[in-house]
């Protein structure tokens, strides 16, 4: 595994990138100034500072007079102990000293963290950020990034209910499922009056267990306060990031406004109730662990219909408090869309080290590859699948054509039908009206009619609200691509959501029929369906942050049309229950199931729980057919579903588990080139060493850079009181042979055993992932299955190298994965095409590629690289006054291609191939006294050799596993310039990728 240059600042895993012959459009600006845009000499930005020193969750001693605070066994962090109080003060004093040395007053601190993360959130100027990064005792400074939500019948579908279900068989009944376990939900709050959060019957048999571990409190709030009970035993709210705004209908309390928080919390651990949706009976709705206690941590706030935002500073504090309060499980249905390191990664690492299981949503950016979020090794990453009931509505047109979609509510008799694209308000472009953006429709053309709205850009629920405000009485929402999901949601007017084929037919009908077009909508109908399948929106591997050496997501769980609690004011029907879809909905299923495993197996680590969930999963649906992707109907791979769909009836008897801990995670991170640092700020890699990331003791196996041959090791732990003999069964990835040693494994009772798996390339499809599996089975009926993902490479190479000087050379080590001729060719070097944009003020809001923000502090440049382009690169350099902080985003068709969000102006995104790119430069921070900047975007295109770069050897005969040194030499690079090129490799006549080269003259 070759670490990626500046990996931590990159979104894109395709680190390959612009210079001559570009077509560059002028930068675009828009007014008015956003609320997140600020100007002035003393502008400060909310930032997170990490300090040296272990937090309470992992402090193992070493400070004179203060014993270890790291919990032992199943114990919780005791924040009230003498040593915890002393150590907290010790950390606070060290932080205060470091802040003073950097010239930052303690008054600038808005939040402190001591339990899972040693740091503070503070409002800092760019100059203070620079000083802090150079101050002893400071590990790093991070931006306060923006996070969003990853947005009945599932207990039956999962086999939880009934006399033979998991609740009855393994836990003594539904009323006892989850006893003694506390689930923390970091989300958007809860609606305390909802029946799903009603008190549990008293007396509670687990009262003493809960009392011993629980240290939290119920913070009622300032606006619309909440109350707690013996079901929801704690609640807190966080708003240092400033997203909570009563003017937008939010409550300055743990009370939920949008419904996302109530939905996830009740899915994990809501009590069983009879529910109704928009007046229609939905049957019994129950959380996975109905007897578990809930602790609510409100960090994400509704900022627009269907849109939630929260900041790093608040999420960190919530994790800190949750672990301090004594939770056993955390559900995190939140993400920022970036598979890269963040302070929350460190907090979750320490939470897991303290024995807390973390379930997190995989993201809703599917079905494209490499779209994952929350892909850390110590977190269980959950994808979304379907269950066996879908909620349908039919659409009947005036020509008697009928189409089935999804939707809620009563029927709507025939009404006139119009296309939103043909009804724009004055001054609105038809393309904007087609999407039913707020204020885009002409009431004179819409009133009393059903409106056809196109999916995309704005929230789906905003579209129906736009129709209602314009006087429309119904909406037909249509997809534009076969891969897009159908979503059953509450809308402001009766709505049916249809696929792209039906949408095209409806659009044609309106065009042909004109003013005589009509449509009618049916009432909600329940339909059975084949399940599970992978939702088309569910994010897909491989994980960019692990370079493909860790298989993610981990598991699939129900996440489409999930019935759970919502606030009545969150929906037009004033209903207490609603349907939501997303990996946000899948994650709490796993959180609740993990709580049941922890109840049943006191003492199990979070990774043992994860292993039991993964190794017992199933890969077939209820019809005993391979699980499919709904996006294209093809069979799902481990990058879609991880180990498979969760199978609760099997997870309580896994036989063997794969365990790991803090030292293992450090070694794994070091293998990726990421040093998470130790208590004193020293190198974790020096202390713990490093492993190939593929060797992390994980329930799956992944090799993202396989050349010729590789051996991985694993250790299993017997969860039973009987010694057992396991036999290996392999399903080798196509073109790769597998040998397991030993092939028969004797594992002592409650003991461990290790094995090795040797992979050898035979006739693989190169540069393409291949999938397989390894299963260990014994005569007691245990089946312990691990999915395998391997990418055989023709050539393993570094993504990028750098050089300096007018002339020089750089050695590049590559490893062959084939037998034959290796050819190396130079591309470039090329000078940049420079586009200058004038930016005013700063912008500290989020960046949504589907609807990019407009601001005088943001420049958009459209760049077109012609066919035949090998690599494109967009770059900014530190050529501005100290303290200038610029960020770079590259977008195409509403999707991220790359992003670079460092703390300075040194940013780059490198991509393979040509095409048209929308490049955004955001001015995040400015030094004191500056309010505007002329920003220079450097765009490079690499197509062929320009004569100033050569390589040696140009030809070489290679064998699998052979390491070859290719030397790239350059000349004629002007002083103080930035040139860019690449070395392209060929296996015979087949391109095997490039290594990019940046040379500073």
Secondary structure, DSSP 8 states (H G I E B T S, - for coil): ----TTGGGB--S-----BSS-EE---B---S--TTEE-STT--EEEEEEESS--TTT--S-STT----S--TT----TTSHHHHHHHHHHHHHHHHHHHHTT--GGGEEEEE-SS--EEEEEE-HHHHHHHHTSTTEEEEEE--EEEE----HHHHTT-SSTTSHHHHHHSSGGGTTTT-EEEEEES-B-TTSGGG----SS-TTHHHHHHH----B---SSS-----SSEEEEEE--TTS---GGGT--SSSB-SSSHHHHHHHHHH---EEEEETTEEEEEE--TTTTSEEEEEE--EEEETTEEEEEHHHHHHHHHHHHHHT-SEEEE-EE-S--S--HHHHHHHHHHHTT-EEEEE--S-TTSTT---S--TTSEEEEEE--SEEEEEEEEETTS-EEEEE--S--EEEEEEEEGGG-B-TT--HHHHHTT-TT-B-HHHHTTSEEEEE-SSS-HHHHHHHHHHTT--EEEEE-SSTTS-------SSEEEEE-HHHHHHHHHHHHHHGGG-EEEE---EEEE----EE-TTS-----TTTTTSS----EEEE-SSEEEE--GGGSTT--SEEEE-SHHHHHHHHHHHHHHHHHHSTT--HHHHHHHHHHT-BSB-TTSSB-EETTTS-B--HHHHTT-B--HHHHTT-SEE----HHHHHHHHHHTT-----TTS--HHHHH----GGGS--SSEEEEEE-SEEEEEEEEEE-SSS-EEEEEEEE--TTEEEEEESSEEEE-TT-EEEEEEEEEESS--TTEEEEEEEEEE-TT--EEEEEEEEEE-SEE--SEEEEESSSEEEEEEEEE-SSEEEEEEEEEEE--EEEEEEEESEE-S---TTS----TTEEEEEEEE-TT--EEEEEE-S-S-TT-EEEEEEEETTEEEEEE--SSS-EEEEEES-EEEEEEEEEEE--TT--EEEEEEEEEEE-SB-SSEEEE-SEEEE-TT-EEEEEEEE----TT-EEEEEEEEEETTEEEEEEEEEEE-
